[in-house]
């Protein structure tokens, strides 16, 4: 029992002595006789905070038995405590300890252990429970103070405790007006698409680019989505894409847009097949006059078919929302449209003015019967808030959307979220559209109607055009596959409300080839060869007044259901009448895979363009044709299977691409930090310098330095000397980087010159390769030689090229995998046995791990004063405090010669391809490094490279292809 009590006392003493200085030095415990001779008693040292532990082994002559542990209070003859003074005291630490004691003492003196009231001043025998709420129970001298304190407590309570808001019932929250108010509030930062609620119930949502978008469904559907793209139809909502409209004279528009493009990279805005308006085009836009550097990104464009006798043209440019903030200012500068036009302010019209028709007087006979439900009416006459259809995540609601130029007469309109765009991918996309859409019926003998279609039907020329478009649409139903049509074909059409033909159950749309009459065979062949006639590309969707009329006069679901309930035969289909709206649409053909020799036209489909407000009216009928719905994830996979770069993932030289790479690196690094250190991959030992990003600029600079200084010939010597210490390599590369920094080179560029790409593609293929298309023109006649490589490199310095890599054995490529050049021994091994998986990378040594461990150990033992006295911790760029175990710190060493195989580039997209049946990767390689590698490879093995994932030491043989 005594031991337990002494241990408890020792713990209490240790708690009280926690803030005592640790650097007060005491001599060794003196003997009992010396303490008795020096007078023994006294606990002055104990009161000043020094160490005053009793020596349990010491005793006094003629004293009581030894006291164990710390004993509270004063004790006669010293009580066994050491009374000698310390040899020396550090002033700073001693002052800090005393300051802590003083602050603790003041805190203990001022802090009350319980609620302080006036009646607690009274002695205990005079206190009563009633005094806490009745001040008259207190003596007269304390009543005023008690009243003031009571008022103060009441005011403090009102500030701290807000009045709880009564939550509305579910019935009240689900009312139409309250729902719209809540939905509009939740769209202040990230705009919802019209199909947002439908997606939110079935998809994982993400907030990107100012919108709430669906990433992938909540159920497993990766392979079903691929089967839909390959054999049926896949549906996507691309309404978040931004549409910019340009109006003006044709020559002035082309003069402004020519500054942003170049013919060397492909067809531009002025191409004849696009300028007529019969085809949709795509082009990569650059800053004005800066080709081939400073690209902005890819856009798709569509010209409105020209009206005979008019030079005024209209152009729509569709761009990704991440590109809009860079594209719109560049268009304004090129077109000289700096005059912002303020948006028109709609005057507020009262309900009486808006409805001039006289109302009938209330009839007392029409009063509701007892027990009937009474419709809720607002006292102030106001209706529920209107559904917010307008909105854009790329600009503020009050910002202008129109810009005009007084010198050129050009006008730029921002039509973002004004036009809905749905994309249907798959060979049966046209069958889904044919069963969902019905050509608009003609409205005859309508005298007056607020709708646009009855007035439009009075013009015979409009009816002739509508009949021609209907005939082409009927011919389109008989085509077997969407890929049979010319790429970019455009068809204008006016259709009935698709909700009228909504089936009761989901029905899979199938082609109706065998059901077509014989007379359609010639028209079908003409449509597949020549495309849609030019006059049938017209659509009233280009007219703003028609779009607004269609949006404002849309029949609500409630009214549509009421009309169905009034049918004579319940369950019968509601026919189109004059009161139903007709919707102008545009059908734009999307080409499939157009590069390479495999899977031609795979992934082709149609884009459906609609006016705003009609999103769900078309979305639900499309879903009822048993299409698969996908999100952003399948958009990326669709681009991978087409071997096409996906924006902004595969555009590292664009501002949006660099921003995406920074965000992706931060996201991956955050995931890496959240894992325990023992569970993280040590990328230093794996020989991976940048597992979360691709340093393209450093790669281009190092290859440019090697080729310019003739260092590429000595690269083989560097590979054979990889056994030397890593810090020597780092010092050597750092010195080279410092020399190169004295004259900084230009930024890297992506090679997009079509002629140069054809030439480089022919060099990458073996001469005996079958099934490959031969080059065209002069590019095919130029063989691979030193002089050709020298001239090619002089024309394209600091460039990287987009490549497709196909694994020749098993394996699944990952993002940020390294593309390396094989050595001569690797090629000999591959020539003997092509089934060989590949060589191995020797494990690397982590030189930073010991520094991090030493830092952890020193941080546990070092005092705060020692840490503050260390000036080298903040000046060292590779200080242990900035290091993360398993990752190389910045600046990176040489990315080219870091591993045993020379690095040529990295992978941006990689996965197992269901279309090819093996792993495929897409990425970029250095043009200089690729040319140097091709020169040293034998002709029959040209284009054979190595690929290694960031988490693996195993190299895989891959075949390189440059698809043009």
C-alpha positions, 0 to 999 in steps of 0.5 A: 500500500505504501508503494502505491501511495508513493508512486502516486505522489511521485506522479503528481510531483512529476506533473507539477515539475513538468515545466522545470528547466532541464539544464540545471546541473546538480552535484552528486548526492552528498553523504548523510554526514555532510548534509547534517554538518551544513545545517541540513534543513530548508527547501529553498531550492525546492521552492525555486523550481530546481530538482528536489527529489529525495535520495531514498538511500540516504538517512540522517543520524538519529532521524526517522526511517527513510522516506520514500518518494516525494512528501508534501510540506515542510519537514524537520531537519531538511526532510531528506532533501538536497539543500546544496545549490547547483553549480551553474544555471543557464539564464535563458532556460531558467527564465523561461521556466520561471515565466511558465510558472508565473503564467500558470500561477496567474491562470490558476488565480484568475480562473474559476473552477465553477460558475461564479455568482454573487450569492457565492460570496455569502457564507455557506450557511446563508446560501439558498437555492432560490437565490439563483433565480430570485435576487430578492432573496439576496441581501440588499448590498448584493442585489444590484450586482446580481441584477446586472450579472443576470442581464449580462448572462441573458445577452450572452446567451442570445449571442451564442445560441441562435434561434433554431430554424424550423426545418420544413416538412418533406412535403413543403420541401418537395414543392415545385417552387421550393425545389427550384429555389434550392436548386438555383442556390446549389448552382451558384458555384458549379452550374448544372446541366439540364440532365444533372438530376438524372445523372446525380441519381446514377453517376459519381459526380465531380466538380470540374471547369465550373460544372457538375459532371458525371464521371462514371456510373455507380454500377460496373459497366466498363465492358458493356460501354465498350460493347455499346461503342462497338456494336450499338450506341453510347450516349453522352451529354456534352452540353458543357462544351462552350459555343462561340458565335462569330458574325460578319463579312466572310473575307474579314472573318477569314482574315482574322481566323487565318492568324490563329491557324496554319495550313501545315497542321491540316485544313483550316477555317478557310478549307472549301469543304468546310466553308460551304457549311456541308461539313464540320471541321476541326483544327488546332488554334494557336496564338495569333502569328505564333505557329508552331509555338504557343498553341491554345488547343483543339476546336471544332467549327461549323459554318452556316450554309451561305444564302445566295447573294449575301456575303454575311456569314455565321460561324460556330466554334465549339471549345472545351471549357478549360480552353475558353478562358484562353480562346475567347480573348484571342478571338476578341483580339484577332477580330478587334471586338473590344466593345462589350455590349451590355445584355438587355434588361427585361422589364418587369411586367405584372401578371395583369399586363402579361395576361390582357385577356379579361377574366371571368367574375367569380361564380359562387356556384363554382366554389369548392365543395366541402372536403375538396382540395384547395390549390395553394395560392400566394397572398402576394400574387407571385408565382414560383420562381422560374427554372434557371435555364441560363447559366454558364460555369465559365463566366459570371451571370452579369458579364457581357456575352456579346462583343462588337467591332466598330472598325471591322463590323464583326460580332462575337456572341458567347452561346455557352449553355444556349445550345444542348449537345448530345453525342451518340457513339456507335454503329447504330447511332443513326438507328437510335435517332431514326426511332426517336425523332419524327419529322415535323408535321405540317400545320394548316389553317392556323390563323394566329399562333405564338409558335414559330412553326405555323407561320413558317408553314405558310411559306412554300419554299420552307415546306419544300426544304423541309420535305427534302430534309425529311426524305434524306432523313428517311434514307438515313434510316436504311444505312447499316452503320454510321461509319459508312457516311462521309465524316463531318456530314451535317443535316438540318431537320425540324422534328416533333416533340419526342415525348409524344412518341415515347414508348411504354417500355425500353426498346432496342433500336435496330437498323431497318435495312431489309424493310426499305423499298428498292427505290431507296438503294440508289439514294442510299448509295448517293448519300454514302458517297456524296453526303447530304446535299448542301441545301439540306444542311440549313436549319432554323437552329441558327436563328436566335429568335426561333431558339427563344420561341421554341424554349419559351413555348415548350409544353410542360410535363404537367400539361402534356399529362393532362392532354393525355388524360383527356384522350378518348382511348386511355393509353393511346398515343397523343398526336402532334397538334398545332399547340405542340412545339416543333423543335429545329435540330442539327445532326452532325456526323462525328468521324471515328478512327481516321488514322492508322490501318486498324479499326477503320471508322471505329467510334463513329457517331452523331452529335445532336444539337438542340435549343436550351430547355429541351434537354430532358425532353430528348434525353429520356426518349433516347435512353428508352432506346436502350442506349448506354449512358457514360461520363467523362471516364468513357470519353477518355477511353473512347479517345484511347481506342481511336488513338487520338489525343484527348484534351486537356490530358494530351496537350502538354504544350497548351496552357490548359494542358499545363494546368491540368498536369499541375492539378493531376500532380497535386492530386497524385501527390496528395494520395501518395502522402495519405498512405503510410510511409511503409506502404508507399512505393519507393520510386527512387529505388525503382529508378523513376524520377517523376512518377506523377508528372512528365517533365517535357521541357527538361527532356527536350532541353537535354536531348537538344544539348546532347544532339547539338554538342555531339554528345549523342555518340557518347551516350553509349559510354554513359550507359556502360558507366552506370555503376558509379555513385549516384551523387556524382551523376547528379553533380555532373548533370546539375553543372550541365543544367547550370551551363544551359541556364545561361542561354535558356532555350525556347519552350518545347513544341508538339510536332503537328506538321502533317508533311513532317509527320508522314515522313517520320512515320515512314521512317519508324516502320520496317521496310518489310512491314505488311499491312501498312499504308505507304507514304505519299508524295516526296515523303515516301521517296526520302530514305532515312540517312544522316543528312535527312535526319540532320535537316529534319532536326534543324527544322524541328528543334525542341519538339516532341511527337505524338506516338502510339505504342503497342506491347509485343508481349503481355503487360498493361501500360500505365500513365507516366510510364517511361519510353526508352531506347533499347541497347544493341544487346536488347535488340539481339535478344529480341531478334532471337526470341520475339516472345521475350518479355524484356530486360530488367532495370537494376535496383537503384539506391536511395541516398535520401533515406538515411538523411530522412532517418537521421532527421527523424532521430535528431528531431526526437532528441534535439531541443527547440533551442538547438533547432533554432541555432541550426542555420543550415536547415533552411538554406539547404535545398535538399534539407530533410525537412523538404524531402519525401521518402520515395520521391526525388526532390526538385530540381531533378537530375538528368532524365535522359541518362538516369536509368540503364536505358536512355529515356525518350519520352513518357506515356500519358494514356495507357491501358489494356485495349479491348479493341486490339486485345493487348496493352496499348499506350499513347504518349510523346517522345523526343524527336531528336531522341527518336531520330538518333535511336532509329539511325542506330537500329537495324532496318528490320527492327526499326520502331522497336522500343522499351516501355517500363511502368513507374512501379516496375523494374521490368522493361517491355518491348513495344512497337512504335507507330505514328498515325497520320 
